[in-house]
Amino acid sequence: MVKLRLKRCGRKQAVYRIVAIDGRSRREGRDLQKVGFYDPIKNQTYLNVPAILYFLEKGAQPTETVYDILKKAEVFKELQSNQIKFN
C-alpha cells in the first residue's frame, strides 16, 4: 500500500518533505515521489497538487499529519470535484 507521509530533512531544525512511499518502508526509506514540502517552524507548505491527487485517486493513504496538512490546503475539495467530473 502506498502512503503519503513526512520524511525528515534538516539536521538541527525539523523540515519535512511530503513523499509517496511504500507503507512497509521505514521513514527515511526510498520514496516513490516527492509531492510536497512542510516547514513547521515558518509554517510554510508547498504542495504538488496534481501529483497528490494522482496518488490519492490510486488509493494512497495519508498519515494523520499529512491528512491535516492536505485538509488545511483544501486538497480534498479538489479530489471530490475531480471525482464528480468523471462520474
DALINTA-V223462 format. One record per pair of residues at least 12 apart in sequence whose C-alpha atoms are under 6 Angstrom apart, sorted by the first residue. I is the first residue (numbers start at 1). J is the second residue. Records with the same first field share a line. If there is no record, write none. Layout:
I: J, J
This chain:
1: 22, 23
2: 21, 22, 23, 60
3: 20, 21, 23, 60, 61, 62
4: 19, 20, 62
5: 18, 19, 63
6: 18
7: 27
15: 39
16: 37, 38
17: 36, 37
18: 35, 36, 37
19: 33, 34, 35
20: 32, 33
35: 48
36: 48
